[in-house]
C-alpha cells in the first residue's frame, strides 16, 4: 500500500475522531466455547481455533496453546503496525519477519512452587527486515511501532481487567 492510499483510508477517520472522540471508542469482543476434555474453542473471525493445555502442563500438543496465541497476536500486531508506520513515514520495507519469544516457568501455573510466577516473565520482539533504510530510519520505525502496537501496549501497560461469572 502506498502512503497516499493509507492516508485516504485513515484521514477521514482521524478527522471524525477529532470531532467526535466518542466515535473512536470501540469494544472488541471474543468468545470461547468450552469443549471436550480440557479445550476451549475461539472464533478468530476467519477460522475456529481450539485451545488446550500446553504439553508442559499435560496437553498432547494437538490443541493450540493460549500462550502461543498471545505471542502470535503480538507478532501479528507488531508486523501490521510496522508496515503501517513504514508506509506512513515512507521507510521502504520489502519484507521481513517478526519473531516473538516468551519465557514461562510452568511451575507457577501448575502450583508446584508458590514463588514461581504464573505467566510470561520475559517477552522479546525481534524484527528482521529486508530494507535499505538507514539506522536512524529503522530506529524511528521500531520506536513508532512500539508506541502504536495495540497488543504490545496492552501487555506493557497492564490494563484494568474485571472478571465475573454467571450465574452470579
N, C-alpha and C positions, 0 to 999 in steps of 0.2 A: 504494500500500500504506500502511496506517495503522501508526503506531508500535507498537501492541499486537500487530498481526499479525506484524510483523517480529520483535518480541521473542519471540513464541510460537515462531517458527522458530529463532531464534538462541540463546535462553536455554538450552534443553536441550543444545545443542552446547557452549556456553561451560562449563556445569556439568560435562559429560563431559570436556572438555579440561583442566579444573582438576583433576579426579580422576585422569585418565589422560592425561598430557601426550603420551605416545607416539601416542595416537589422533588428535592434531592434525597429525601428520607425514604428509603426502601427497606422493607423487611424481606430478607431472603429466607427460604424455608427448606427444610429437609425432613424426611420422614422415613423411618425404618420399620419393617415388619419382622417381628420375631419369627424365626424359622425353626426347622427341626434341629435337634441336637443343640449345640451352642452356636447359633448363627443369627444374623440379622441382615435382612435384605434392604438395600437402599437404592432407590431410583436415582440415577445420575443425570437424567434428562436425555440421555442417549442410550442407556442400557441399564440393566438391573445388576447391581453389584452385591454379591453375597459375602459379608464379612464374618469372620470367625476367629478362633483362637490362633495365635501365632504358635509355630512349633515349639518355641521356647517356653510356652505356657501349657503345652499339651495338645495343641492343634496338629492336624495331619498335613497341613500345607495346602489343602485343596481350596480353602476359602481365603479371601483377601484379609490381610491384617489391617485394622483401622489405623495403626501407627504408620504403616506403609502408605495408606491412603492420605494421611495428613501430610507426609513428606511429598507425595505425588501432587497434592493440591498446592503445596508451596512451590514446587518446581514449575508447575503449570502457570501459576500466577506470576512468578518471577519472570518466566520466559515471555509471557504475553506483555507484562509491564515493560520489560526491557525493550521489546520490539516497538511498543507504542512510544516509549521515550526516545528511542533511537530515531524513529520516524519524525517525531516532533522536533527534535533538536538537530536533525539532519546529520546523524552519525551513521555512515554506511555499514551495515552488518549483513554479510552474505548468508550467514548461517551460524550454527554453533550448538552447544549443549549446555544445559543447566543440570548440575549434579547436586543433589541434596542428600546429606547423610545425617543420621541422628543416633546418639548413643543412649541406650537404655540399660538399666540394671533390673532384670526381671525378678530379682529377689523382692523388690518393693511391691509389684503388682500381685505376686504370689504369697505375700505376707510371710516371707521367710525371714526377713530381717527388718525390724521396725525402723532402723536408721537408714535403710535403703530407700531412695526416692521412688515415687510412682510417677512415671512419665519420663520424657526426654530430659537428659541433663545437659546435653550439648547438641546443637544443630549447626551444620556447616552448609553453606551455599557457595558453589563454585561455578563461575561462568567460563566456558572455553569457547571463545568467539572467533569466527572467521571474518576478519576486518582489517582494514589498513588504517584505522583510526589511530590518532596519537594517544600517548599515555594520558595526557590531560583530558582528552575527549572521553577515553574509557573510564577514567576516574569519575568524571561528571556523570556518565551514563550509569555506572554502577551506583553512585550516590543517589541519583534521582530514582533509579529502580528500587533501591532500598526504601526510599522515602514514600513512594507511591504504590508499593506492592501491598494489596489489601491483606493477604494471608500472612505475610511477614509482619506487618504492623500489628495485626491481631495477636499473633503469637508473642511478640515482644512487649505489647502494651497491657497484656492481661486484662481483657475487658470484664465488666461485671457480668456474672453468669448466675441465673436463677434456675433452680431445679424443683419440679413439682411432680406429683403423681396423681393418677386418677384410678379408682375412686379415692377421694380425699380421706 
